[in-house]
Amino acid sequence: MTTPSIPRFHLAMPVDDLAAAAEFYGSVVGCERGRSSDTWIDWNLRGHQFVTHLSPARQQAIHNPVDGHDVPVPHFGLILEIPDFHALADRFRTAGTPFVIDPYLRFEGQTGEQWTMFLHDPAGNALEFKAFANDADVFAI
């Protein structure tokens, strides 16, 4: 077994419909399905362990203003390469997945320039995918 250069995360998120989650994360996002049971599914989210757990009770959504948009909180996602970001955005469009915030370029021409998009999975979990023009700017101030 090799050790990844960047530690992988494990994240478990509630979903209210496991079949809808399986369709979305498997077919639309393109994650490889791992172990599962009647109440959860492990997913390979580009090397990270992401688990959808059946949980019919949902919490109230919260939003924060960012760049004139209402950003859903909490949210999670991946930092991708720019071509992969646009390919994933196209997958969402093809699947008819509505965006909460359409893909757009933030901080254009500045430190931290990045593409970003927000959407919800079928259970209402907020997702953000982004791609930086310069990977060294991920944590730049």
C-alpha positions as CSV (number, residue, x, y, z in Angstrom):
1,M,0.0,0.0,0.0
2,T,1.3,3.4,-0.9
3,T,0.9,6.5,1.2
4,P,-0.9,9.4,-0.6
5,S,1.1,12.7,-0.9
6,I,-1.9,14.5,0.6
7,P,-3.9,13.0,3.4
8,R,-7.3,11.8,2.3
9,F,-10.4,12.9,4.1
10,H,-13.4,10.9,5.3
11,L,-16.7,12.6,5.3
12,A,-20.1,11.1,6.1
13,M,-23.2,13.0,5.0
14,P,-26.9,12.4,5.6
15,V,-29.2,11.6,2.7
16,D,-33.0,11.0,2.8
17,D,-33.1,8.6,-0.3
18,L,-30.2,6.2,-0.7
19,A,-31.2,5.2,-4.3
20,A,-31.3,8.9,-5.4
21,A,-27.9,9.4,-3.7
22,A,-26.6,6.4,-5.6
23,E,-27.8,7.7,-8.9
24,F,-26.4,11.2,-8.3
25,Y,-23.0,10.3,-6.8
26,G,-22.5,7.2,-9.0
27,S,-23.9,8.3,-12.4
28,V,-23.8,12.1,-12.3
29,V,-20.7,12.9,-10.2
30,G,-19.0,9.7,-11.4
31,C,-17.8,8.3,-8.1
32,E,-16.8,4.7,-7.8
33,R,-19.1,2.8,-5.4
34,G,-17.5,0.9,-2.6
35,R,-18.9,-1.1,0.3
36,S,-22.5,-0.6,1.2
37,S,-25.5,-1.7,3.3
38,D,-29.2,-1.0,3.4
39,T,-28.4,2.3,5.2
40,W,-25.1,3.6,3.8
41,I,-22.8,3.6,0.7
42,D,-19.1,4.3,0.6
43,W,-17.9,6.3,-2.4
44,N,-14.4,7.0,-3.9
45,L,-14.5,10.8,-4.3
46,R,-11.2,11.2,-6.2
47,G,-9.3,9.2,-3.6
48,H,-11.3,10.5,-0.6
49,Q,-13.7,8.3,1.4
50,F,-17.2,9.9,1.2
51,V,-20.1,8.0,2.7
52,T,-23.8,8.7,2.2
53,H,-25.8,7.6,5.3
54,L,-29.6,7.2,5.2
55,S,-31.0,9.9,7.6
56,P,-34.5,11.1,6.9
57,A,-34.3,14.0,9.3
58,R,-32.8,17.1,7.8
59,Q,-31.5,20.3,9.4
60,Q,-32.5,23.9,8.4
61,A,-30.4,25.4,5.6
62,I,-28.2,28.4,6.3
63,H,-26.8,30.8,3.8
64,N,-24.0,33.4,3.9
65,P,-23.5,36.3,1.4
66,V,-20.4,35.9,-0.7
67,D,-19.7,37.9,-3.9
68,G,-23.4,38.8,-4.1
69,H,-24.5,35.1,-3.9
70,D,-26.2,33.3,-1.0
71,V,-23.7,30.5,-0.3
72,P,-25.2,27.5,1.4
73,V,-23.6,26.4,4.7
74,P,-22.4,23.8,5.4
75,H,-21.0,22.7,2.1
76,F,-18.2,20.5,0.8
77,G,-16.6,19.5,-2.5
78,L,-13.3,19.2,-4.3
79,I,-10.6,21.4,-5.7
80,L,-10.2,20.2,-9.3
81,E,-8.0,21.0,-12.2
82,I,-9.6,23.6,-14.5
83,P,-10.5,21.2,-17.4
84,D,-11.9,18.7,-14.8
85,F,-14.0,21.5,-13.3
86,H,-15.6,22.4,-16.6
87,A,-16.1,18.7,-17.5
88,L,-18.0,18.2,-14.2
89,A,-20.0,21.3,-14.8
90,D,-21.0,19.9,-18.2
91,R,-22.0,16.6,-16.5
92,F,-24.3,18.5,-14.1
93,R,-25.8,20.4,-17.0
94,T,-26.3,17.2,-19.0
95,A,-28.0,15.5,-16.0
96,G,-30.3,18.5,-15.6
97,T,-28.9,19.2,-12.1
98,P,-29.8,22.8,-11.2
99,F,-27.0,25.1,-9.8
100,V,-27.5,27.1,-6.7
101,I,-24.7,29.3,-8.0
102,D,-23.8,28.8,-11.7
103,P,-20.1,28.2,-12.5
104,Y,-18.2,31.5,-12.5
105,L,-14.7,32.9,-12.2
106,R,-13.9,34.6,-8.9
107,F,-11.0,37.0,-8.2
108,E,-10.2,37.2,-12.0
109,G,-6.6,38.4,-12.5
110,Q,-5.9,38.4,-8.8
111,T,-4.2,36.1,-6.3
112,G,-6.7,33.2,-5.6
113,E,-8.3,33.4,-9.1
114,Q,-10.7,30.4,-9.2
115,W,-13.7,28.9,-10.9
116,T,-16.5,27.9,-8.5
117,M,-20.0,26.4,-8.6
118,F,-22.6,25.4,-6.0
119,L,-25.4,22.8,-6.2
120,H,-27.3,20.4,-4.0
121,D,-27.4,16.7,-4.1
122,P,-30.8,15.0,-4.1
123,A,-30.9,15.1,-0.3
124,G,-30.2,18.8,-0.2
125,N,-26.5,18.6,0.9
126,A,-24.7,21.6,-0.5
127,L,-21.7,21.0,-2.8
128,E,-19.0,23.4,-4.0
129,F,-16.5,22.4,-6.7
130,K,-13.7,24.8,-7.6
131,A,-10.5,25.1,-9.6
132,F,-7.7,27.5,-9.0
133,A,-5.7,29.2,-11.8
134,N,-2.6,28.6,-9.7
135,D,-2.6,25.7,-7.2
136,A,-0.2,27.6,-5.0
137,D,-3.0,30.2,-4.3
138,V,-5.3,27.7,-2.6
139,F,-4.3,29.1,0.9
140,A,-3.1,32.5,-0.3
141,I,-4.3,35.6,1.7
